[in-house]
Amino acid sequence: MFEGMTAQTYQPYADDPRVAPVLALGLEPLDSRGSITMTGTDGKTETVLVERITRGRTVAVLFSYRGYWHLWSMASAATETEAGLNEFTQILIEVIERLHPIELVAANVSRLVRSDHQANLLQAAMYRRVDVVVAGHVRFEFSGPNSHVGRLLFAVLAMMAAMERDWIVQRVTAGTIARWRRGLWPRGKQFVPFGYALTDDGVLLPRPELRANVRQMMLVLSSDGAPSEKQQQLARLGVMTQRGKRGARQSTVDALSDPVALERRLNACAAIWIQGEYLYRHRNPFRELSDMAGVPIQRYDAGTVADMRREMGQTALADALNPAGPAVQMLRAELDADVLTHPDGHGSSRNEPAGIHDSGELQMLCRVPVPEGGWAEPEVLDRYAAYVQRLARDAIRDRPTRRPRPLSKDVEADSVNPSLHMHMLPSTVMRTGAWTKTTGRGPAQARAHIAPLTGRRWSDDQYDYEINIAANNKYAVRRWPVGTDRKDLVLRAKPVAHSERDPEGADLP
């Protein structure tokens, strides 16, 4: 699908020698680590450096080739964090603010925005920075005498794209709830727990022949071994990956690069093997709803919200984000809001700082059959349950942003042991950590910024020059004789944080 979107985006430029080689890359830039090799229509090859930009769980790649900047990301333009921010939109806005592109090209409007709130943020960032937005065969003039018309049309089409996305999400969520009510596995083929098989009808059934393997898996997970050692032992037991990457076949878990994430994912399903239950926590896609298709929306209690607001102070959040990007300004706008609607429906006072806007979650308790006699004897199950709950307690201690939402009354009434669900954390929480870390870059990722001078070229009578990105977060100025492709490193220097522009947007020397 992504290759199809790439071809659609670049189709109007297929005859441009500066763009045509990009069409033959496939998905290589998304998997590259540092550079890719481009081949021009003349058969000459050129090495292009690739920057990886990370925002929460979203990763984008940025590279410059023959005068064009390319930004690729397999991400949703609609999914928002609890602060109302979209990670892809944050990356796109940051790129726009630093590059000031003359023309911004996308396959269609829905590839840029899928939320009217994000559309407002993006349009504000493009004001005075982008001249034209091209979405397929539609052009929106953002400068010149007809700029007001272009901005108006973009806003209208963005709103329509957001409405279409809301309808799709509503239908998918309602379908998931319907599957759950019929006793079917709501996660589908994308996630089948170890020891189980999914029938063509969508029913999850145990595989008794794997009882000894599942029992040993619980012993391995609850041991004190290193995550890498556990990963190798789990692979020998036959534990498989969730799903193949981009259509590839499943493999044993020793092929995964993150053993810690593997352990967290398996521990999030502990209740399946311990007591034959799985609590499916599905994030509420519509903040204003109190229930959906008869399933109530569970939100944080008032005490947890107060603790979260204290933890997510404005200074702490600003430090956790990239100061050079637009997310700090967006977040301050959230925190400086006059009114916060609490889960109980009462508004905060004008002098009280605003905090999170909890959209809530749908909780669906799934009954899962177990082999006769269970997956293991009670001693093994109790040991594994104690281990999983200890991990959750350690993760939650002094971190209210990691606390799970309270269980619904239906879950408490129907579960064999609701305490186990209450003291287990979803794999997404265990993987991404606190809310303050998922909304912005961590300290180690803060250096993955866009170097604004990359790709700049100039010439004199004897040599051509080009600025590239070198190792250790520095620029590399390369020089080669005019008329040749030989490039020699002649200078290294520290990068500047921003390029300067005059009020009209032109580059200053």
N, C-alpha and C positions, 0 to 999 in steps of 0.2 A: 504494500500500500504506500509506503514511504517513497519507494522508487517511482511509483506512479505519480505521486504528488510532485516529486522533483522534476520529472519529465514535463508535467503540466506547467510548472512554474517557469522552466527554462525554454519551453517550446517557442515563444516569440523571438528568442535570441539564439535559436539553433544555428543560424548562419553566421553568427558573430564569432570570429576566431578566438576572442577573449573569453567566450563562454562555452563554446562547443565542447572543449575537452572535459569540462565539468560533468557533462552528461554521461561520460563513460566511466565515471568513478564508482557508480553504484552506491553502496553504503560504506565505502572505505573511510571517508572522513569521520564517521561516527565511531569507528573502532580504532582509529589511528592514535598513536601516542607520540605526538611531537611533530610529525611531518608526513606529507604525501607526495607522490611523484606524479606530475601532470605531463601529458604528452600533447603537444600542439598539432595543428593540422599539417605543419611542415615536418612532423616527425621528431622534432627536438623535445627533449625532456627537461623538466625544471622541477626542483624541489621546493615545495610550498610548506611553510610552517603553520601548524594548527594549534590554536589555543582552545583549551577546554574551560568553560565557564560553568561553575556549579552554584546552584541556588537551592538549598534544601535537598530534595531528592531529584531535582531536575538538572540535567546536564545538557549543555549546548556546546557546539563547536563553531569557531569563528576562524575564517582564513581569507586572505586577500590574494586574488589572482588577476593580474593584468588589468588593474583598475577597478575591479568589482570586489566588494566585500560580500562574503557568503556566510549566513548564519543558519545552521541546521540544528534542529532539536526534535526528538520524538517525545513530545510533551503535549499536555492539554492546555489550551488557552482559556479554560473555564474554571478548573478546580481551584478553590480558594482555601487559604489557611484560615485559622480562627480570627486573624486580624483583617480578613477580607482582602488578602493579597494573593496574586497568582504568580508562581515562581517564574514561568516562562515570560509573562508580561514584564516582570522586574528585569529579567535579562535583556529583553528586547528594548525596553526603555533605556537601560544603561548603555546599550550599543548605540542607540539613536543620539543620546546626549553627548557621547564622546566622538562619534564619527560625523555627525551632521550630514547625513546622506542627501544628495540632491534628489534621488529617486528611490523610493522604497517599493520593492516588488514582492508580491505573494501570489500563490495560486488563486486564492479568492479571499474574500473578507473573513470568512469563518476560520481561515488559518491564522489570522492575526488576533481576532477577538471572538470570544463566545460568551461574553458577559458584558452587560451594559455598563456596569461599574468599572470593569477593566478597560472598556472602550473609552470612558471618560479620562482615565489616567493616561492611556496611550495617546489619545488625541491631544491632551495638554502637553505631553512630551514632544509631539511632532510639530507643535505650533512654533514657528520661526526657526525650526531646525530641518524640516523636510519640505521640499518644493512640491513634489508629486508623489502620490500613492497609487500604484498600479496593482489592481486585484483582478487577475485574469485579463479580460478584455475591457475592464472598466477603469477609467482614470479619474482620480480625485485631485483637483488642483488645490494645493494648500498655500499657494502664494500667487500674487498677481491680482488683476481686477476681479476675477471670478473665484477667488479663494473662499469667499463666504458660501458660495454654492457647493463647492467641493467638500467643505467641512460639514455642511448640512447633510449632503447625500451620504457621506461616510457615516455620520451618526445614525441616520435612519437605517442603512443597511446593517450596521453593527447591532442595532437594536433587534432587527429581524433575525440575525444570526443567533443572538442570545435567546430569543423566544423559541427558535427551532431547537436549540440545544436543550432548553428547559423541557420541552415536550418529549424529546428523546429520553432524557433522564427520568422523567416521570413514568414513561411507559416501561423502561427497563426496571426501575425500582418496583413498580406495581407487578411486573412479571416475576421478579425475584420473590416477592411476598406470596404470590399465588403458588409458586413452586413449593415454597416452604409449607404453606397450608395443606398442600396435597401430600406432604410427607416426603418430598423429594429433596435431594442434596442441593442446597442453594448455591454452593460454590462452583458447581459444574465440573467439567473436565480439567479446568485449569489447576485445581488443587484437590487431590485425592490423598487422604492420609495413608501413611505406611501401614500395611496389613489389611487394606481394604481394596475393593474393586467397585467400579461404578458401572451399573448395567446400562443398557441402551435406553431404558425407561427413566434413568436418572436416580435410581435407588442405590444407596451405599450399602454394600454387603461385606461382611468380614471374610477373610481367607484363613480358615483354621490351620492350614499347613504352615502359616507364617507365625504361629503363636510363639514358638520358641525364639524366633528372631525379634518379635516385638518386645517380649520379656527382656531379652538381652539389651535391646535398644534403650529401654527405661533404666536399666542398670548402668549402662554406659553414660547416659545423660546425667544421671544423679551422682556420678563419681566425681572425684576431685582432679581428674586428669586435665591436661591442657586442651583447649579447643581443637588444636590441630591433631592431637592424638585421638580425640573423640571422633573427629571427622573421618580418619582412616578406619577406625573400628566400625563406624556406621556404614561406610562404603562396603566393608567386607560382609556386613549383615544384609546387604542388598537394598539399603535405603536409596531412593532415587531422587533426582531433582524434581522440582515442582512441574516445570514444563520446559521444553526446549527453547533455547534462545532464538528468536526470529524463525520459528518453524523447524529448528533442528530437533533431532530425536532426544528423548530423555537419556540421562546417563547417571551413573552412580555419583554420590555427593562428593567424592574426592576430586571431581573436576571443578568444584566451586572454589572461588578465590577468597571467600570470607567465611571461615569456620564459625566465627562468633554469630554471624547472622543466621547460619544454618541451625545452630543450637537454639537460638531464640524462636525461630519459626516452628521448630518441632515442639518446644515447650509450650507454645501458645495453643497447641492442640492436646495438651495433657489430659484434659477432662474426657476426651474421646476414649482413650485407653483405660483411664481410671474408673469412670462410671458410665460410659456409653452416652455422653452428652457433648454437644458442641454449641457454644453460645456465639451466634453470628452477630457481630456488631457492625452495623452498616451505617455509615455517616449520613445524616439527614441532608439531602441536597437542597432543601428549601427552608430557610431560617424561620419563616413566619408560621410554619405549620406546628400544630400540637400533636397531630397524629396523621398517619398515612395508611390508607386502606385498612383501617381498624387497628393498626399497630401504634401504640403511643410513643411519642418522642421523649426519650430520657435525656435530661440535662443535669449539669452539675448542681449540687446543693449550694445554698447561699454562702455557707462557710467556706467551701472550697473556692468559690468565685472570689471571695474576699482575699483568701490566701494567694490566689493566682495574681490578683491585681497588685498585691504587695511584692510578689516575686518579680513580676514583669514590670518593674519600674521603668520609667522612660530612659534613664541613663543606662541601665543594664541592657535594655533592648538596643539602644543606639550603638553601644559598644559591640554587641553581637553581630550587627549588620555591617555591611561594607559602607564606610562613611562616604565614599565617592559616588555611590549609586543613589537612585531616587527613592529607595525603600525607606530610608530614614525619614524623609519628608512625608511619605505616605503614612508611616507608622505614627509620627507625631500628630498628624491630622486625626488619626484614630484615637490617640490618647488624649488629645485636647478637646474631644467632643464634649458638648455640654451635658448630654443626657445619656445614661446607660440603662437599658431596660434589663432588669434582673430576671432570672428564671421564674421568680414568683409574680412577675408582672408589674412590680413597683419600680418607678424611676428613681435614679439617684439624685442627690441634691446637686445644685449647680457648682458647688465648691469641691465636690467629690471627684477624684480623678477617674476617668473612664478606663475600662479594662477590656477583657475579651468579650466577644459577641458569640455566645455558645449556640451553635446551630443544632447541637444534640445528635442523638443517634437512635437508630431502630435496633432493638434487641430481639432476636429470634432464636429460641431454644430448640435445637434439633436433637431428636432421639436417634441414636446410632446403635445398631445391634452389635453385640460382642459374642465371641465364641462361647460355647458351653463351659462354665467354670471361670469365665473372664480371661483376660490376656495374661494374667500372672496371679500368683498367690497374694493374699492381702498384705503380707509383709513388704513385698516388692512395691505394690501399689501405694502403700502408705509412705514408704521411703521416697518414692518419686514425687508424690503429692507434697510432702514436706519440703523437698528440694525446690520445686517450682514456686511454692509460696514464699520461701525464703528469698529467692531471687527477686520476686515482686516487692517484698518488704524492703529489701536493700535499695531497689531502684526508686521506690516512692519516698523513702526516708528523706525528710527535709526538702522534697521536691514536689510541691502540690500540683505542678503542671503535668505530672505523670500519673496522677490518680485517675483510676477509671471512674466512669459515671456510675451512680447507684443503679442497682438492679431494679427492673420493673416488677410490679406486683405479680404479674403473670409468671415471670421467670422464677421468682422466689417461691411461688406456690407449686410450680410444676417440676422444679429441679429436685433430684435426689439429695444433693448437697449444695445448696446455693452458695455457701461460704467459699467453696473452691473457686467458683466463677468470680466472686467478688475479690478474691486475693490472687487473681491471675491477670496479667497484663496482655493486651493484644500484641502481636508481633510488630505492628507498626510503631507502637509506643516504645517497645523495647529496642527497636532498631534505630529510630530517629532521635530518641531522647526527649529532652524538654522542648516545650513550645518555642522558647527563645532560640533554640538551635535550629529548629525546622523552618523558621521564617527567614533566616539569613545565613550567611556564610560563617563557618567556624573560623578560628584564627588561622588554621593551616590552609584554608581555602581562600583567604583574603588576598593572596598574591596572584590568584588567577584572574587578573584584570586585563582589560584590553589596552594594548600599547598603541596610543594614537598615532605614532609616527611610523609604524610598521608599513612597509611597502612603498614609502616615499622614494622617488628616484630623481636624479639629476645627472648632468653630463658636463664635461669640459671638452677641450679639443682632443684629448688622448684617452680618457676613461669614462665609463659609465659607473654610477654609484647607486647603491640601494641599501636602505635600512631594513634589517631583519631582526627577529628576536633570537637572542643567543641563550646559552645556559645561564643559570643562576640569576634569572630575572633581569637580564641586561640586554641592551641593544647591540647588534653587530652591524657595523658599516662595511659593506663589501664593495670591492672595486675590480673592474675587469676592462681590458682594452676594448675600445669602441669596435663594434662589428663582430665580437666573439661572445661566447657563452661562458668563458672561464671566469670564475669569481674567486677572489682571494680575500681572506679576512685581513683587514688593515687596522681596525680600531675597535675597541670595546669601551663602553661607557655606561653609567647607570641611567635608567630610563627616567624621563620626566613623568609626572603624574597626569598632566593634562596639556593639551595643545591650547594655545591662546587664539582668540578670534576677535576681530573688531566688531562693533555693534551691528554691522550689516551681515556678519557671518563669514567674512572672508578670512583666510589664514593670514596671520601676521608673520613676519620673518622670524 
